[in-house]
Structure formats: C-alpha cells, structure tokens
Amino acid sequence: MVITMDRPEARNAIDRATASAINAAADELDDTPELTVAVITGSGGTFCAGADLKALLRGELPRDERGFAGFASRPPRKPVIAAVEGYALGGGFEITLACDLIVASSEATFGLPEVRRGLTASAGGVFRLPRRIPYHLAMEFILTGAHFGAERARELGLVNRVTAPGKALAGARELAEVIAANGPLAVAASKRVVVESPDWPLAEAFERQAPILDAVRASEDAREGAQAFAQKRPPRWRGR
C-alpha cells in the first residue's frame, strides 16, 4: 500500500479530512491479508509540514481514532515506511517517528520546531525521538527546535536510506518489496515483539514473546515456508 498525503498547496499539512483518510488507510492495511507493508509519503516535493494551523484556528482537530494524522498514537500493526522528500517538520516529523523505517531524499529536512511557537510536540515526538537517537542530541533538537538534514539523520541512525532528490518513494518501494516477499504473519509478529518488548522485564521476555511467535510457527505460512525452501521455489503466502 502507498499512502500519499495530497495537499501540496498547504505543504501537506494535516487537517481533519486528511487525518480521517489516513486513519481509514491504516485500518485497511491491518484488515487486508494481501497487504504486508505500507509506504507513506507526501505530494509536491514535501512530506508534511505538520498540523494545518488554519484548521486549528477553526477549531478543527487534525486527528482521528489513531491520534494525530489518523496514525501517530496507534500506528498499524504491519510495518510502515516513511518516504520523505522536502520538509518533515513538527507533526510531519512525528509521523515519520511513528513509522518503522525511513527513506529520505538527500534534500529532506527534519525537526520539531514547536517550541519556537510556544508549543510542544504532542504527537509522540518528545518521547519517540530520545528512543531513536542519543538522549542529549534528542534533547537539543527538542529544546532548540533546530532543523537537521537527511545526512545528519542517517549519521544518527534515524534514517535507513538516503536517496537522490525525487527518489525517496522509489527507494521506499524497493525496501517495501523486500519486506513484502517475506511471510506476512512473521513480519507483523516480529514488528509486534520489537515494539512491545522494551517494556518487558528481561526475566519475562521469552515468556511474553512465546504466544506471539508460537502462533506464527503453527501457521500454514510456516509450513509453506519450509516446503518452499525444500522444493527450491518461491513461497506462496496465504497469511494464515
């Protein structure tokens, strides 16, 4: 699935209608067995400039059931890759932080500038960024509101791949195709353990992951994977 934020006249800033559309797409991703992974991107050479401030002034909240942008508070259970061109600022950056992988153009710009306007990053940025990069650097970006580019993001381990300008979506699709070739149940279960396990006491980690991973081992897909390997052919996944 490719989800495109398509408000280029507003640098793809999020209003309520956009949040609802992304929310619906996230639900479709989770509910459709044929879909394994999604890419989210923006049109017009920009990822997302954050919340639509004009909509906020009208009292229109840019969120839906899954939180800001219909995504940030409760991302899909399946992997999502951000394909970033241009600006990913404020809520736009928080959308990328809610994703599982990030592919960025060399001209991409990231940042949480909310403090410069007397606001705070409330869509997950202030707690997700320190979990992605070193604490003191995250604190600097959060407290100064400074912007930083794709190469700096890659140096910090925040971005998976940097592409030529205009090629972020193509790079994200290449990465998505590699993921989509794998067992869909295994992919979703692996993401779940990665996301949930930081809160698990170490002594309970194996016990907590067992029911998640055992369900995958008992699936038809697991048997198909073994048979395909033995028969030297591509697996035919059924998502069950």
PyMOL commands that set and color helices and strands:
alter all, ss='L'
color gray80, all
select helices_A, chain A and resi 8-10+16-31+53-57+91-98+113-117+125-132+135-144+150-155+168-180+184-199+202-217+220-231
alter helices_A, ss='H'
color red, helices_A
select strands_A, chain A and resi 2-5+38-42+63-64+67-68+80-84+87-89+101-105+109-111+147-149+161-163
alter strands_A, ss='S'
color yellow, strands_A
deselect
rebuild
show_as cartoon
